[in-house]
């Protein structure tokens, strides 16, 4: 307690300001951990097992190591109010985000809700592709649970409600911290391109204590490995713990351009290693914020979105899984259909641009959302088009479409188009077993080659409109 008091005094002394009444913020977190039975095994309300997402099929959860949360941040300037909710999940699909927006009470006065996921590989399956297989019909059983999905939507709304209740004047500050010298990230897919920068936004109250700290970093939360069967938020838990213990308030962790595949460079797949990684990142953020004396000027919040981004669903595995989802009423509505609603071609998703400025030609902060796992090389392209002094790419924002890769990763061999799925390598074929895809895992977990160009074009158009 003494150390926290000293830190608060240091923060207050370094800040030396009164919170700006024209910028208000509130934050909160709500537990989204499934209940456990008498033996401590996570079990859904209908008595079915909790299947974990992110690695292999047939991985039912055996225990709860630490709680999973929906962490909400609400920012308000003038008459504009934005809510950002980060889930300790592998992803959350667009149709479920639309449900949550529809269910938001009007009295909360939220102009726009962004729901992102940390891409945690140690939480319940909210999408359906991590279930189990058997030899009976139907041979594949989805990993989703409809009751749990409804609970998640209620939790999102509750977290936003509590954050609105917490609204108070704040002064904002940002920090950008490199991590390359610590070698915390491993890239397992050539070419090796890593976005190793941590970006943070913090709102301080009149006493210099944090109301919220928003963190953005590109690294798969999979430090526990595929053998783990205990529910956990992985290293983002300890990032948030470290920040909350020392700075106060609520920490909200979001993932950046982590596709490709950026994963934790940990010595072993243990909880101790995950905690060490998370607390290291948390300390880096706190140090960077404490050294950042330049505070964002009072600002105006603007939100633009493109909610009709249509991408051709090429992936045959995803098409089959979406068809099977009809049995649980969790299938995703496809658009641009043929006669009688048949032969639907495209998935519809959304990209957003949020800007905080202090007048014309003074963009101080900019967010974009990307509906999946963007590879870092495309992330750098987007950052180059952004105009903020500090910029955030919120990956898995409002959707999870899988990997978003450059178009050249899908180009076919002109000599024999049958030799590619498509991909840049002419020796590659769509694997007979898509669960054993060799060096082409990312392609098999992508909606198709259109995803990257279509999403980037939509974002560039919005950024050009705003900037």
FENVEN-V780894 format. One line per field, one symbol per residue. phi: phi as a letter, one per 40 degrees, with the letter a starting at -180 (. if undefined). psi: psi as a letter, one per 20 degrees, with the letter a starting at -180 (. if undefined). burial: 1 if it has 9 or more other C-alpha atoms within 8 Angstrom, else 0. A space follows every 10 residues. Layout:
phi->???
psi->???
burial->???
This chain:
phi->.ccccccccc cccccfabdc ccbbaaaabb cbcccbcccg cdacccgccc ccbhbbcfbc cbabcacbbb bbbbbbbfbb bbbbbbbcbc iacdcccccc ccccccccfc cabbbbbcgc cbbdccbhcb babacbcccb bcccbccccc cccccdcccc dcccccdacb bcababbcbd ccfcbbbcbc ccbbcbccbb bbbbcccgcc cabcbbabad caccgcccbb cacgcddcdc dccccbbggb cbbbcccbch bcbccbcacb cccccccccc cdcdcccccc cccccccdbb cbbbabcbcb bccccccccc cccccccbgb ccccbfccdg gcfcbbcbaa bbbbbbbbhd gaccaabbbb cibccccccc ccdcccbccb bbbccfcgaa cgcbbccccb cccccadccb cbacccccbd cdbccbcgcb dcccbbcicc dddccccccc ccccccc
psi->hgghgggggg gghhglrqqo iioqqqqrqp pkpqrqahjj ppprhjjqqo pqqhdrrlmq pirogqqqqo pppppppcjp ppppppqlrh rpqghhghgg ghipphiilp hppporqikp jlrqojgiin cqqajqpphp pqiqphghhh hghghggggg ghhghjpqpr pqqrqppqjh iilippoipq qoppnjpppq pppqahjjqp gqopqpqnpp mkiiriipjp pqjbhhghgg ggghhhiabp popqqcnjqh opqpnqhqmr hghggggghg gghggggghh ioioqprqrp pqpqqojlop ppnhohghgg hhghihhjkj qppqrlraqk jrlpgqppaq qqppporlrp kmohppqqqp lbnpqhhhgh gghhiqiqhp qponqkojrn jbporqhiij prphhniijr hrrioijpqp qhoijmjcjk ghhikqhahh gggggggggh gghhgg.
burial->0001001110 1100000011 0111111111 1101010001 1111000011 1111000111 1111001111 1111111001 1111111111 1111011011 0001000001 0011111111 1111111111 1110000001 0111001110 1111111111 1111011111 1111111010 0001111100 0001111111 1111110111 1111111111 1111000011 1111111111 1111001111 1111111111 1111110010 0011111111 1111110111 0100110111 1011110011 1110100110 1101110000 1001101000 0001111111 1111111100 0011111111 1111110111 0110011101 1111111111 1111111011 1110000011 1111110110 0001001000 1011111111 1111110111 0110000
